[in-house]
Amino acid sequence: MDPEFQLPPEFSAELEEFLRRMPFLGDVRSTCAGAVRMAELRAQNPAVVPDLPDLYEPLVLFYERGGEFFRDHAGFLDLTGVLFRPGTLRGHLGTTPLTALSDVVLDALDAEGHISFYAVTYGQGLLLRRRELRDEQRDELFSQNLCWEPTNLLPASEKEAEEAGWVRISDLEAVRLIEATVVGTAP
């Protein structure tokens, strides 16, 4: 964007010191450095990126909330259990953007254990999550109070849940249902 751009020496030294203290995660280091460089470029020369959103904001939020990722040897990014294959920038231009991830939505998604989400119909109705912990299984309903409340609506097994009309949905679909509830437009 600006081949002449350089971080001021004090920022550069502070960034290098911070990156040296991080565990060896090359992608995390490079994205942290990119976020700092982009913010400083925007501060020094706003005309270079006038209408461009903060490209690193979702990633910084991900890191701040304890998120991590790894690259596997098959070309996938592993978001500690959720795998996806990165595409090209051109390939993502037509992709439906993620919903705005507010703190309320992210708080509703963050939980201990292996999480599965269920709805009565794909993308509509009540939202349940099943959390499988070491010694127990917890089923919870996302309520109009914007919190998870214990429930016994979900049958014990995946097969029984399906037979009872519950549809297992993706994390992204759960995000959309949570956000709809948060903004008061629950289906």
Beta strands, then each sheet from edge to edge (+ up, - down):
strand 1: 70-71
strand 2: 77-78
strand 3: 83-84
strand 4: 114-121
strand 5: 124-132
strand 6: 137-142
strand 7: 148-150
strand 8: 167-169
sheet 1: 1+ 2- 3+
sheet 2: 7+ 6- 5+ 4- 8+
end
